[in-house]
Amino acid sequence: MRAGDVVYSVQQLSEQWWHGTLNDRQGTFPASYARMASGPVDKLVRLACIVVVGMRLTTPQGRALYPYEAADETQLTLETDDVVCDISEGEDEGWSHGRIADRQGLFPTQFVDRSFVHV
């Protein structure tokens, strides 16, 4: 998948994962790599297709090992097995910053396995 591709027959598998068809190929991909289509698209089609806005497989990412409930709006709530993208070190030791779908914030560094890479 590349930025601008349109994926059809999309099914939401979980909050973090979608399944769809692109050029006669089916597959699963992180929800954070795409958004719903907008513009002059029929309502029924809009519900069934998405536009990929960017795949960043080289972006630092990881998998949540444990759940974490955000204490405030600057933190990121984690569920076990969430794929966290765009990970960077936080200003405070022991904290990192990352994104899950359209949510972003700080989380305890030890709660995410950085050796996990989704391809």
Phi and psi restraints in degrees (range 20) as a CNS / XPLOR table:
assign (resid 1 and name C) (resid 2 and name N)
       (resid 2 and name CA) (resid 2 and name C) 1.0 -128.0 20.0 2
assign (resid 2 and name N) (resid 2 and name CA)
       (resid 2 and name C) (resid 3 and name N) 1.0 158.0 20.0 2
assign (resid 2 and name C) (resid 3 and name N)
       (resid 3 and name CA) (resid 3 and name C) 1.0 -53.5 20.0 2
assign (resid 3 and name N) (resid 3 and name CA)
       (resid 3 and name C) (resid 4 and name N) 1.0 132.6 20.0 2
assign (resid 3 and name C) (resid 4 and name N)
       (resid 4 and name CA) (resid 4 and name C) 1.0 95.9 20.0 2
assign (resid 4 and name N) (resid 4 and name CA)
       (resid 4 and name C) (resid 5 and name N) 1.0 -14.9 20.0 2
assign (resid 4 and name C) (resid 5 and name N)
       (resid 5 and name CA) (resid 5 and name C) 1.0 -63.9 20.0 2
assign (resid 5 and name N) (resid 5 and name CA)
       (resid 5 and name C) (resid 6 and name N) 1.0 145.6 20.0 2
assign (resid 5 and name C) (resid 6 and name N)
       (resid 6 and name CA) (resid 6 and name C) 1.0 -105.9 20.0 2
assign (resid 6 and name N) (resid 6 and name CA)
       (resid 6 and name C) (resid 7 and name N) 1.0 125.0 20.0 2
assign (resid 6 and name C) (resid 7 and name N)
       (resid 7 and name CA) (resid 7 and name C) 1.0 -106.0 20.0 2
assign (resid 7 and name N) (resid 7 and name CA)
       (resid 7 and name C) (resid 8 and name N) 1.0 132.1 20.0 2
assign (resid 7 and name C) (resid 8 and name N)
       (resid 8 and name CA) (resid 8 and name C) 1.0 -110.1 20.0 2
assign (resid 8 and name N) (resid 8 and name CA)
       (resid 8 and name C) (resid 9 and name N) 1.0 168.7 20.0 2
assign (resid 8 and name C) (resid 9 and name N)
       (resid 9 and name CA) (resid 9 and name C) 1.0 53.1 20.0 2
assign (resid 9 and name N) (resid 9 and name CA)
       (resid 9 and name C) (resid 10 and name N) 1.0 46.9 20.0 2
assign (resid 9 and name C) (resid 10 and name N)
       (resid 10 and name CA) (resid 10 and name C) 1.0 -78.3 20.0 2
assign (resid 10 and name N) (resid 10 and name CA)
       (resid 10 and name C) (resid 11 and name N) 1.0 134.5 20.0 2
assign (resid 10 and name C) (resid 11 and name N)
       (resid 11 and name CA) (resid 11 and name C) 1.0 -125.2 20.0 2
assign (resid 11 and name N) (resid 11 and name CA)
       (resid 11 and name C) (resid 12 and name N) 1.0 134.3 20.0 2
assign (resid 11 and name C) (resid 12 and name N)
       (resid 12 and name CA) (resid 12 and name C) 1.0 -85.9 20.0 2
assign (resid 12 and name N) (resid 12 and name CA)
       (resid 12 and name C) (resid 13 and name N) 1.0 115.7 20.0 2
assign (resid 12 and name C) (resid 13 and name N)
       (resid 13 and name CA) (resid 13 and name C) 1.0 -83.3 20.0 2
assign (resid 13 and name N) (resid 13 and name CA)
       (resid 13 and name C) (resid 14 and name N) 1.0 -35.3 20.0 2
assign (resid 13 and name C) (resid 14 and name N)
       (resid 14 and name CA) (resid 14 and name C) 1.0 -160.4 20.0 2
assign (resid 14 and name N) (resid 14 and name CA)
       (resid 14 and name C) (resid 15 and name N) 1.0 -177.1 20.0 2
assign (resid 14 and name C) (resid 15 and name N)
       (resid 15 and name CA) (resid 15 and name C) 1.0 -62.2 20.0 2
assign (resid 15 and name N) (resid 15 and name CA)
       (resid 15 and name C) (resid 16 and name N) 1.0 -28.9 20.0 2
assign (resid 15 and name C) (resid 16 and name N)
       (resid 16 and name CA) (resid 16 and name C) 1.0 -100.3 20.0 2
assign (resid 16 and name N) (resid 16 and name CA)
       (resid 16 and name C) (resid 17 and name N) 1.0 -16.9 20.0 2
assign (resid 16 and name C) (resid 17 and name N)
       (resid 17 and name CA) (resid 17 and name C) 1.0 -127.1 20.0 2
assign (resid 17 and name N) (resid 17 and name CA)
       (resid 17 and name C) (resid 18 and name N) 1.0 137.6 20.0 2
assign (resid 17 and name C) (resid 18 and name N)
       (resid 18 and name CA) (resid 18 and name C) 1.0 -123.2 20.0 2
assign (resid 18 and name N) (resid 18 and name CA)
       (resid 18 and name C) (resid 19 and name N) 1.0 158.2 20.0 2
assign (resid 18 and name C) (resid 19 and name N)
       (resid 19 and name CA) (resid 19 and name C) 1.0 -126.9 20.0 2
assign (resid 19 and name N) (resid 19 and name CA)
       (resid 19 and name C) (resid 20 and name N) 1.0 138.3 20.0 2
assign (resid 19 and name C) (resid 20 and name N)
       (resid 20 and name CA) (resid 20 and name C) 1.0 -162.0 20.0 2
assign (resid 20 and name N) (resid 20 and name CA)
       (resid 20 and name C) (resid 21 and name N) 1.0 -179.2 20.0 2
assign (resid 20 and name C) (resid 21 and name N)
       (resid 21 and name CA) (resid 21 and name C) 1.0 -118.0 20.0 2
assign (resid 21 and name N) (resid 21 and name CA)
       (resid 21 and name C) (resid 22 and name N) 1.0 132.4 20.0 2
assign (resid 21 and name C) (resid 22 and name N)
       (resid 22 and name CA) (resid 22 and name C) 1.0 -136.0 20.0 2
assign (resid 22 and name N) (resid 22 and name CA)
       (resid 22 and name C) (resid 23 and name N) 1.0 118.7 20.0 2
assign (resid 22 and name C) (resid 23 and name N)
       (resid 23 and name CA) (resid 23 and name C) 1.0 51.6 20.0 2
assign (resid 23 and name N) (resid 23 and name CA)
       (resid 23 and name C) (resid 24 and name N) 1.0 49.8 20.0 2
assign (resid 23 and name C) (resid 24 and name N)
       (resid 24 and name CA) (resid 24 and name C) 1.0 66.0 20.0 2
assign (resid 24 and name N) (resid 24 and name CA)
       (resid 24 and name C) (resid 25 and name N) 1.0 13.3 20.0 2
assign (resid 24 and name C) (resid 25 and name N)
       (resid 25 and name CA) (resid 25 and name C) 1.0 -116.4 20.0 2
assign (resid 25 and name N) (resid 25 and name CA)
       (resid 25 and name C) (resid 26 and name N) 1.0 137.4 20.0 2
assign (resid 25 and name C) (resid 26 and name N)
       (resid 26 and name CA) (resid 26 and name C) 1.0 -106.4 20.0 2
assign (resid 26 and name N) (resid 26 and name CA)
       (resid 26 and name C) (resid 27 and name N) 1.0 149.5 20.0 2
assign (resid 26 and name C) (resid 27 and name N)
       (resid 27 and name CA) (resid 27 and name C) 1.0 -173.5 20.0 2
assign (resid 27 and name N) (resid 27 and name CA)
       (resid 27 and name C) (resid 28 and name N) 1.0 173.0 20.0 2
assign (resid 27 and name C) (resid 28 and name N)
       (resid 28 and name CA) (resid 28 and name C) 1.0 -109.2 20.0 2
assign (resid 28 and name N) (resid 28 and name CA)
       (resid 28 and name C) (resid 29 and name N) 1.0 142.3 20.0 2
assign (resid 28 and name C) (resid 29 and name N)
       (resid 29 and name CA) (resid 29 and name C) 1.0 -149.5 20.0 2
assign (resid 29 and name N) (resid 29 and name CA)
       (resid 29 and name C) (resid 30 and name N) 1.0 156.2 20.0 2
assign (resid 29 and name C) (resid 30 and name N)
       (resid 30 and name CA) (resid 30 and name C) 1.0 -65.4 20.0 2
assign (resid 30 and name N) (resid 30 and name CA)
       (resid 30 and name C) (resid 31 and name N) 1.0 136.5 20.0 2
assign (resid 30 and name C) (resid 31 and name N)
       (resid 31 and name CA) (resid 31 and name C) 1.0 -59.8 20.0 2
assign (resid 31 and name N) (resid 31 and name CA)
       (resid 31 and name C) (resid 32 and name N) 1.0 -27.4 20.0 2
assign (resid 31 and name C) (resid 32 and name N)
       (resid 32 and name CA) (resid 32 and name C) 1.0 -69.2 20.0 2
assign (resid 32 and name N) (resid 32 and name CA)
       (resid 32 and name C) (resid 33 and name N) 1.0 -11.7 20.0 2
assign (resid 32 and name C) (resid 33 and name N)
       (resid 33 and name CA) (resid 33 and name C) 1.0 -88.7 20.0 2
assign (resid 33 and name N) (resid 33 and name CA)
       (resid 33 and name C) (resid 34 and name N) 1.0 0.6 20.0 2
assign (resid 33 and name C) (resid 34 and name N)
       (resid 34 and name CA) (resid 34 and name C) 1.0 -148.6 20.0 2
assign (resid 34 and name N) (resid 34 and name CA)
       (resid 34 and name C) (resid 35 and name N) 1.0 167.2 20.0 2
assign (resid 34 and name C) (resid 35 and name N)
       (resid 35 and name CA) (resid 35 and name C) 1.0 -141.7 20.0 2
assign (resid 35 and name N) (resid 35 and name CA)
       (resid 35 and name C) (resid 36 and name N) 1.0 161.0 20.0 2
assign (resid 35 and name C) (resid 36 and name N)
       (resid 36 and name CA) (resid 36 and name C) 1.0 -65.9 20.0 2
assign (resid 36 and name N) (resid 36 and name CA)
       (resid 36 and name C) (resid 37 and name N) 1.0 146.4 20.0 2
assign (resid 36 and name C) (resid 37 and name N)
       (resid 37 and name CA) (resid 37 and name C) 1.0 -66.6 20.0 2
assign (resid 37 and name N) (resid 37 and name CA)
       (resid 37 and name C) (resid 38 and name N) 1.0 147.1 20.0 2
assign (resid 37 and name C) (resid 38 and name N)
       (resid 38 and name CA) (resid 38 and name C) 1.0 -134.7 20.0 2
assign (resid 38 and name N) (resid 38 and name CA)
       (resid 38 and name C) (resid 39 and name N) 1.0 169.6 20.0 2
assign (resid 38 and name C) (resid 39 and name N)
       (resid 39 and name CA) (resid 39 and name C) 1.0 98.4 20.0 2
assign (resid 39 and name N) (resid 39 and name CA)
       (resid 39 and name C) (resid 40 and name N) 1.0 -154.3 20.0 2
assign (resid 39 and name C) (resid 40 and name N)
       (resid 40 and name CA) (resid 40 and name C) 1.0 -77.8 20.0 2
assign (resid 40 and name N) (resid 40 and name CA)
       (resid 40 and name C) (resid 41 and name N) 1.0 66.9 20.0 2
assign (resid 40 and name C) (resid 41 and name N)
       (resid 41 and name CA) (resid 41 and name C) 1.0 -119.7 20.0 2
assign (resid 41 and name N) (resid 41 and name CA)
       (resid 41 and name C) (resid 42 and name N) 1.0 133.6 20.0 2
assign (resid 41 and name C) (resid 42 and name N)
       (resid 42 and name CA) (resid 42 and name C) 1.0 -53.5 20.0 2
assign (resid 42 and name N) (resid 42 and name CA)
       (resid 42 and name C) (resid 43 and name N) 1.0 142.3 20.0 2
assign (resid 42 and name C) (resid 43 and name N)
       (resid 43 and name CA) (resid 43 and name C) 1.0 -54.3 20.0 2
assign (resid 43 and name N) (resid 43 and name CA)
       (resid 43 and name C) (resid 44 and name N) 1.0 -43.0 20.0 2
assign (resid 43 and name C) (resid 44 and name N)
       (resid 44 and name CA) (resid 44 and name C) 1.0 -66.8 20.0 2
assign (resid 44 and name N) (resid 44 and name CA)
       (resid 44 and name C) (resid 45 and name N) 1.0 -37.4 20.0 2
assign (resid 44 and name C) (resid 45 and name N)
       (resid 45 and name CA) (resid 45 and name C) 1.0 -68.8 20.0 2
assign (resid 45 and name N) (resid 45 and name CA)
       (resid 45 and name C) (resid 46 and name N) 1.0 -39.6 20.0 2
assign (resid 45 and name C) (resid 46 and name N)
       (resid 46 and name CA) (resid 46 and name C) 1.0 -58.4 20.0 2
assign (resid 46 and name N) (resid 46 and name CA)
       (resid 46 and name C) (resid 47 and name N) 1.0 -35.2 20.0 2
assign (resid 46 and name C) (resid 47 and name N)
       (resid 47 and name CA) (resid 47 and name C) 1.0 -74.4 20.0 2
assign (resid 47 and name N) (resid 47 and name CA)
       (resid 47 and name C) (resid 48 and name N) 1.0 -19.5 20.0 2
assign (resid 47 and name C) (resid 48 and name N)
       (resid 48 and name CA) (resid 48 and name C) 1.0 -108.7 20.0 2
assign (resid 48 and name N) (resid 48 and name CA)
       (resid 48 and name C) (resid 49 and name N) 1.0 -2.7 20.0 2
assign (resid 48 and name C) (resid 49 and name N)
       (resid 49 and name CA) (resid 49 and name C) 1.0 -136.6 20.0 2
assign (resid 49 and name N) (resid 49 and name CA)
       (resid 49 and name C) (resid 50 and name N) 1.0 155.2 20.0 2
assign (resid 49 and name C) (resid 50 and name N)
       (resid 50 and name CA) (resid 50 and name C) 1.0 -131.0 20.0 2
assign (resid 50 and name N) (resid 50 and name CA)
       (resid 50 and name C) (resid 51 and name N) 1.0 163.0 20.0 2
assign (resid 50 and name C) (resid 51 and name N)
       (resid 51 and name CA) (resid 51 and name C) 1.0 -114.0 20.0 2
assign (resid 51 and name N) (resid 51 and name CA)
       (resid 51 and name C) (resid 52 and name N) 1.0 126.7 20.0 2
assign (resid 51 and name C) (resid 52 and name N)
       (resid 52 and name CA) (resid 52 and name C) 1.0 -73.2 20.0 2
assign (resid 52 and name N) (resid 52 and name CA)
       (resid 52 and name C) (resid 53 and name N) 1.0 126.1 20.0 2
assign (resid 52 and name C) (resid 53 and name N)
       (resid 53 and name CA) (resid 53 and name C) 1.0 -102.4 20.0 2
assign (resid 53 and name N) (resid 53 and name CA)
       (resid 53 and name C) (resid 54 and name N) 1.0 -8.0 20.0 2
assign (resid 53 and name C) (resid 54 and name N)
       (resid 54 and name CA) (resid 54 and name C) 1.0 162.8 20.0 2
assign (resid 54 and name N) (resid 54 and name CA)
       (resid 54 and name C) (resid 55 and name N) 1.0 122.9 20.0 2
assign (resid 54 and name C) (resid 55 and name N)
       (resid 55 and name CA) (resid 55 and name C) 1.0 -104.3 20.0 2
assign (resid 55 and name N) (resid 55 and name CA)
       (resid 55 and name C) (resid 56 and name N) 1.0 124.5 20.0 2
assign (resid 55 and name C) (resid 56 and name N)
       (resid 56 and name CA) (resid 56 and name C) 1.0 -121.6 20.0 2
assign (resid 56 and name N) (resid 56 and name CA)
       (resid 56 and name C) (resid 57 and name N) 1.0 68.8 20.0 2
assign (resid 56 and name C) (resid 57 and name N)
       (resid 57 and name CA) (resid 57 and name C) 1.0 -66.7 20.0 2
assign (resid 57 and name N) (resid 57 and name CA)
       (resid 57 and name C) (resid 58 and name N) 1.0 -19.0 20.0 2
assign (resid 57 and name C) (resid 58 and name N)
       (resid 58 and name CA) (resid 58 and name C) 1.0 -89.3 20.0 2
assign (resid 58 and name N) (resid 58 and name CA)
       (resid 58 and name C) (resid 59 and name N) 1.0 -5.3 20.0 2
assign (resid 58 and name C) (resid 59 and name N)
       (resid 59 and name CA) (resid 59 and name C) 1.0 -72.9 20.0 2
assign (resid 59 and name N) (resid 59 and name CA)
       (resid 59 and name C) (resid 60 and name N) 1.0 137.7 20.0 2
assign (resid 59 and name C) (resid 60 and name N)
       (resid 60 and name CA) (resid 60 and name C) 1.0 -55.0 20.0 2
assign (resid 60 and name N) (resid 60 and name CA)
       (resid 60 and name C) (resid 61 and name N) 1.0 128.5 20.0 2
assign (resid 60 and name C) (resid 61 and name N)
       (resid 61 and name CA) (resid 61 and name C) 1.0 -144.4 20.0 2
assign (resid 61 and name N) (resid 61 and name CA)
       (resid 61 and name C) (resid 62 and name N) 1.0 170.6 20.0 2
assign (resid 61 and name C) (resid 62 and name N)
       (resid 62 and name CA) (resid 62 and name C) 1.0 -163.8 20.0 2
assign (resid 62 and name N) (resid 62 and name CA)
       (resid 62 and name C) (resid 63 and name N) 1.0 178.3 20.0 2
assign (resid 62 and name C) (resid 63 and name N)
       (resid 63 and name CA) (resid 63 and name C) 1.0 -120.3 20.0 2
assign (resid 63 and name N) (resid 63 and name CA)
       (resid 63 and name C) (resid 64 and name N) 1.0 131.7 20.0 2
assign (resid 63 and name C) (resid 64 and name N)
       (resid 64 and name CA) (resid 64 and name C) 1.0 -67.5 20.0 2
assign (resid 64 and name N) (resid 64 and name CA)
       (resid 64 and name C) (resid 65 and name N) 1.0 127.3 20.0 2
assign (resid 64 and name C) (resid 65 and name N)
       (resid 65 and name CA) (resid 65 and name C) 1.0 -86.7 20.0 2
assign (resid 65 and name N) (resid 65 and name CA)
       (resid 65 and name C) (resid 66 and name N) 1.0 -29.3 20.0 2
assign (resid 65 and name C) (resid 66 and name N)
       (resid 66 and name CA) (resid 66 and name C) 1.0 -139.6 20.0 2
assign (resid 66 and name N) (resid 66 and name CA)
       (resid 66 and name C) (resid 67 and name N) 1.0 156.8 20.0 2
assign (resid 66 and name C) (resid 67 and name N)
       (resid 67 and name CA) (resid 67 and name C) 1.0 -74.3 20.0 2
assign (resid 67 and name N) (resid 67 and name CA)
       (resid 67 and name C) (resid 68 and name N) 1.0 149.8 20.0 2
assign (resid 67 and name C) (resid 68 and name N)
       (resid 68 and name CA) (resid 68 and name C) 1.0 -145.3 20.0 2
assign (resid 68 and name N) (resid 68 and name CA)
       (resid 68 and name C) (resid 69 and name N) 1.0 126.5 20.0 2
assign (resid 68 and name C) (resid 69 and name N)
       (resid 69 and name CA) (resid 69 and name C) 1.0 -95.6 20.0 2
assign (resid 69 and name N) (resid 69 and name CA)
       (resid 69 and name C) (resid 70 and name N) 1.0 120.3 20.0 2
assign (resid 69 and name C) (resid 70 and name N)
       (resid 70 and name CA) (resid 70 and name C) 1.0 -60.2 20.0 2
assign (resid 70 and name N) (resid 70 and name CA)
       (resid 70 and name C) (resid 71 and name N) 1.0 134.5 20.0 2
assign (resid 70 and name C) (resid 71 and name N)
       (resid 71 and name CA) (resid 71 and name C) 1.0 -82.9 20.0 2
assign (resid 71 and name N) (resid 71 and name CA)
       (resid 71 and name C) (resid 72 and name N) 1.0 -23.1 20.0 2
assign (resid 71 and name C) (resid 72 and name N)
       (resid 72 and name CA) (resid 72 and name C) 1.0 -156.6 20.0 2
assign (resid 72 and name N) (resid 72 and name CA)
       (resid 72 and name C) (resid 73 and name N) 1.0 -176.8 20.0 2
assign (resid 72 and name C) (resid 73 and name N)
       (resid 73 and name CA) (resid 73 and name C) 1.0 -70.9 20.0 2
assign (resid 73 and name N) (resid 73 and name CA)
       (resid 73 and name C) (resid 74 and name N) 1.0 -11.4 20.0 2
assign (resid 73 and name C) (resid 74 and name N)
       (resid 74 and name CA) (resid 74 and name C) 1.0 -86.1 20.0 2
assign (resid 74 and name N) (resid 74 and name CA)
       (resid 74 and name C) (resid 75 and name N) 1.0 -9.4 20.0 2
assign (resid 74 and name C) (resid 75 and name N)
       (resid 75 and name CA) (resid 75 and name C) 1.0 -105.6 20.0 2
assign (resid 75 and name N) (resid 75 and name CA)
       (resid 75 and name C) (resid 76 and name N) 1.0 162.0 20.0 2
assign (resid 75 and name C) (resid 76 and name N)
       (resid 76 and name CA) (resid 76 and name C) 1.0 -112.3 20.0 2
assign (resid 76 and name N) (resid 76 and name CA)
       (resid 76 and name C) (resid 77 and name N) 1.0 121.2 20.0 2
assign (resid 76 and name C) (resid 77 and name N)
       (resid 77 and name CA) (resid 77 and name C) 1.0 -72.9 20.0 2
assign (resid 77 and name N) (resid 77 and name CA)
       (resid 77 and name C) (resid 78 and name N) 1.0 133.4 20.0 2
assign (resid 77 and name C) (resid 78 and name N)
       (resid 78 and name CA) (resid 78 and name C) 1.0 -116.1 20.0 2
assign (resid 78 and name N) (resid 78 and name CA)
       (resid 78 and name C) (resid 79 and name N) 1.0 143.2 20.0 2
assign (resid 78 and name C) (resid 79 and name N)
       (resid 79 and name CA) (resid 79 and name C) 1.0 -114.9 20.0 2
assign (resid 79 and name N) (resid 79 and name CA)
       (resid 79 and name C) (resid 80 and name N) 1.0 147.8 20.0 2
assign (resid 79 and name C) (resid 80 and name N)
       (resid 80 and name CA) (resid 80 and name C) 1.0 -53.1 20.0 2
assign (resid 80 and name N) (resid 80 and name CA)
       (resid 80 and name C) (resid 81 and name N) 1.0 133.7 20.0 2
assign (resid 80 and name C) (resid 81 and name N)
       (resid 81 and name CA) (resid 81 and name C) 1.0 78.3 20.0 2
assign (resid 81 and name N) (resid 81 and name CA)
       (resid 81 and name C) (resid 82 and name N) 1.0 4.1 20.0 2
assign (resid 81 and name C) (resid 82 and name N)
       (resid 82 and name CA) (resid 82 and name C) 1.0 -59.0 20.0 2
assign (resid 82 and name N) (resid 82 and name CA)
       (resid 82 and name C) (resid 83 and name N) 1.0 140.8 20.0 2
assign (resid 82 and name C) (resid 83 and name N)
       (resid 83 and name CA) (resid 83 and name C) 1.0 -93.0 20.0 2
assign (resid 83 and name N) (resid 83 and name CA)
       (resid 83 and name C) (resid 84 and name N) 1.0 118.4 20.0 2
assign (resid 83 and name C) (resid 84 and name N)
       (resid 84 and name CA) (resid 84 and name C) 1.0 -101.6 20.0 2
assign (resid 84 and name N) (resid 84 and name CA)
       (resid 84 and name C) (resid 85 and name N) 1.0 125.8 20.0 2
assign (resid 84 and name C) (resid 85 and name N)
       (resid 85 and name CA) (resid 85 and name C) 1.0 -108.9 20.0 2
assign (resid 85 and name N) (resid 85 and name CA)
       (resid 85 and name C) (resid 86 and name N) 1.0 168.3 20.0 2
assign (resid 85 and name C) (resid 86 and name N)
       (resid 86 and name CA) (resid 86 and name C) 1.0 52.8 20.0 2
assign (resid 86 and name N) (resid 86 and name CA)
       (resid 86 and name C) (resid 87 and name N) 1.0 45.1 20.0 2
assign (resid 86 and name C) (resid 87 and name N)
       (resid 87 and name CA) (resid 87 and name C) 1.0 -75.8 20.0 2
assign (resid 87 and name N) (resid 87 and name CA)
       (resid 87 and name C) (resid 88 and name N) 1.0 133.2 20.0 2
assign (resid 87 and name C) (resid 88 and name N)
       (resid 88 and name CA) (resid 88 and name C) 1.0 -140.8 20.0 2
assign (resid 88 and name N) (resid 88 and name CA)
       (resid 88 and name C) (resid 89 and name N) 1.0 159.9 20.0 2
assign (resid 88 and name C) (resid 89 and name N)
       (resid 89 and name CA) (resid 89 and name C) 1.0 -70.0 20.0 2
assign (resid 89 and name N) (resid 89 and name CA)
       (resid 89 and name C) (resid 90 and name N) 1.0 139.0 20.0 2
assign (resid 89 and name C) (resid 90 and name N)
       (resid 90 and name CA) (resid 90 and name C) 1.0 -80.1 20.0 2
assign (resid 90 and name N) (resid 90 and name CA)
       (resid 90 and name C) (resid 91 and name N) 1.0 171.1 20.0 2
assign (resid 90 and name C) (resid 91 and name N)
       (resid 91 and name CA) (resid 91 and name C) 1.0 -70.1 20.0 2
assign (resid 91 and name N) (resid 91 and name CA)
       (resid 91 and name C) (resid 92 and name N) 1.0 -32.4 20.0 2
assign (resid 91 and name C) (resid 92 and name N)
       (resid 92 and name CA) (resid 92 and name C) 1.0 -96.1 20.0 2
assign (resid 92 and name N) (resid 92 and name CA)
       (resid 92 and name C) (resid 93 and name N) 1.0 142.0 20.0 2
assign (resid 92 and name C) (resid 93 and name N)
       (resid 93 and name CA) (resid 93 and name C) 1.0 -60.2 20.0 2
assign (resid 93 and name N) (resid 93 and name CA)
       (resid 93 and name C) (resid 94 and name N) 1.0 137.1 20.0 2
assign (resid 93 and name C) (resid 94 and name N)
       (resid 94 and name CA) (resid 94 and name C) 1.0 88.9 20.0 2
assign (resid 94 and name N) (resid 94 and name CA)
       (resid 94 and name C) (resid 95 and name N) 1.0 1.5 20.0 2
assign (resid 94 and name C) (resid 95 and name N)
       (resid 95 and name CA) (resid 95 and name C) 1.0 -124.4 20.0 2
assign (resid 95 and name N) (resid 95 and name CA)
       (resid 95 and name C) (resid 96 and name N) 1.0 142.2 20.0 2
assign (resid 95 and name C) (resid 96 and name N)
       (resid 96 and name CA) (resid 96 and name C) 1.0 -125.6 20.0 2
assign (resid 96 and name N) (resid 96 and name CA)
       (resid 96 and name C) (resid 97 and name N) 1.0 163.6 20.0 2
assign (resid 96 and name C) (resid 97 and name N)
       (resid 97 and name CA) (resid 97 and name C) 1.0 -115.3 20.0 2
assign (resid 97 and name N) (resid 97 and name CA)
       (resid 97 and name C) (resid 98 and name N) 1.0 139.0 20.0 2
assign (resid 97 and name C) (resid 98 and name N)
       (resid 98 and name CA) (resid 98 and name C) 1.0 -158.1 20.0 2
assign (resid 98 and name N) (resid 98 and name CA)
       (resid 98 and name C) (resid 99 and name N) 1.0 -179.0 20.0 2
assign (resid 98 and name C) (resid 99 and name N)
       (resid 99 and name CA) (resid 99 and name C) 1.0 -134.8 20.0 2
assign (resid 99 and name N) (resid 99 and name CA)
       (resid 99 and name C) (resid 100 and name N) 1.0 138.4 20.0 2
assign (resid 99 and name C) (resid 100 and name N)
       (resid 100 and name CA) (resid 100 and name C) 1.0 -127.0 20.0 2
assign (resid 100 and name N) (resid 100 and name CA)
       (resid 100 and name C) (resid 101 and name N) 1.0 114.3 20.0 2
assign (resid 100 and name C) (resid 101 and name N)
       (resid 101 and name CA) (resid 101 and name C) 1.0 53.7 20.0 2
assign (resid 101 and name N) (resid 101 and name CA)
       (resid 101 and name C) (resid 102 and name N) 1.0 -120.8 20.0 2
assign (resid 101 and name C) (resid 102 and name N)
       (resid 102 and name CA) (resid 102 and name C) 1.0 -98.8 20.0 2
assign (resid 102 and name N) (resid 102 and name CA)
       (resid 102 and name C) (resid 103 and name N) 1.0 9.6 20.0 2
assign (resid 102 and name C) (resid 103 and name N)
       (resid 103 and name CA) (resid 103 and name C) 1.0 -105.1 20.0 2
assign (resid 103 and name N) (resid 103 and name CA)
       (resid 103 and name C) (resid 104 and name N) 1.0 142.9 20.0 2
assign (resid 103 and name C) (resid 104 and name N)
       (resid 104 and name CA) (resid 104 and name C) 1.0 -144.6 20.0 2
assign (resid 104 and name N) (resid 104 and name CA)
       (resid 104 and name C) (resid 105 and name N) 1.0 157.1 20.0 2
assign (resid 104 and name C) (resid 105 and name N)
       (resid 105 and name CA) (resid 105 and name C) 1.0 163.5 20.0 2
assign (resid 105 and name N) (resid 105 and name CA)
       (resid 105 and name C) (resid 106 and name N) 1.0 -172.4 20.0 2
assign (resid 105 and name C) (resid 106 and name N)
       (resid 106 and name CA) (resid 106 and name C) 1.0 -88.3 20.0 2
assign (resid 106 and name N) (resid 106 and name CA)
       (resid 106 and name C) (resid 107 and name N) 1.0 150.5 20.0 2
assign (resid 106 and name C) (resid 107 and name N)
       (resid 107 and name CA) (resid 107 and name C) 1.0 -150.8 20.0 2
assign (resid 107 and name N) (resid 107 and name CA)
       (resid 107 and name C) (resid 108 and name N) 1.0 158.4 20.0 2
assign (resid 107 and name C) (resid 108 and name N)
       (resid 108 and name CA) (resid 108 and name C) 1.0 -64.6 20.0 2
assign (resid 108 and name N) (resid 108 and name CA)
       (resid 108 and name C) (resid 109 and name N) 1.0 124.8 20.0 2
assign (resid 108 and name C) (resid 109 and name N)
       (resid 109 and name CA) (resid 109 and name C) 1.0 -53.1 20.0 2
assign (resid 109 and name N) (resid 109 and name CA)
       (resid 109 and name C) (resid 110 and name N) 1.0 -40.7 20.0 2
assign (resid 109 and name C) (resid 110 and name N)
       (resid 110 and name CA) (resid 110 and name C) 1.0 -70.3 20.0 2
assign (resid 110 and name N) (resid 110 and name CA)
       (resid 110 and name C) (resid 111 and name N) 1.0 -9.6 20.0 2
assign (resid 110 and name C) (resid 111 and name N)
       (resid 111 and name CA) (resid 111 and name C) 1.0 -83.4 20.0 2
assign (resid 111 and name N) (resid 111 and name CA)
       (resid 111 and name C) (resid 112 and name N) 1.0 -7.6 20.0 2
assign (resid 111 and name C) (resid 112 and name N)
       (resid 112 and name CA) (resid 112 and name C) 1.0 -124.2 20.0 2
assign (resid 112 and name N) (resid 112 and name CA)
       (resid 112 and name C) (resid 113 and name N) 1.0 131.1 20.0 2
assign (resid 112 and name C) (resid 113 and name N)
       (resid 113 and name CA) (resid 113 and name C) 1.0 -85.2 20.0 2
assign (resid 113 and name N) (resid 113 and name CA)
       (resid 113 and name C) (resid 114 and name N) 1.0 106.8 20.0 2
assign (resid 113 and name C) (resid 114 and name N)
       (resid 114 and name CA) (resid 114 and name C) 1.0 -77.9 20.0 2
assign (resid 114 and name N) (resid 114 and name CA)
       (resid 114 and name C) (resid 115 and name N) 1.0 -11.0 20.0 2
assign (resid 114 and name C) (resid 115 and name N)
       (resid 115 and name CA) (resid 115 and name C) 1.0 -79.1 20.0 2
assign (resid 115 and name N) (resid 115 and name CA)
       (resid 115 and name C) (resid 116 and name N) 1.0 -12.6 20.0 2
assign (resid 115 and name C) (resid 116 and name N)
       (resid 116 and name CA) (resid 116 and name C) 1.0 -75.3 20.0 2
assign (resid 116 and name N) (resid 116 and name CA)
       (resid 116 and name C) (resid 117 and name N) 1.0 130.1 20.0 2
assign (resid 116 and name C) (resid 117 and name N)
       (resid 117 and name CA) (resid 117 and name C) 1.0 -132.3 20.0 2
assign (resid 117 and name N) (resid 117 and name CA)
       (resid 117 and name C) (resid 118 and name N) 1.0 124.7 20.0 2
assign (resid 117 and name C) (resid 118 and name N)
       (resid 118 and name CA) (resid 118 and name C) 1.0 -93.5 20.0 2
assign (resid 118 and name N) (resid 118 and name CA)
       (resid 118 and name C) (resid 119 and name N) 1.0 126.7 20.0 2
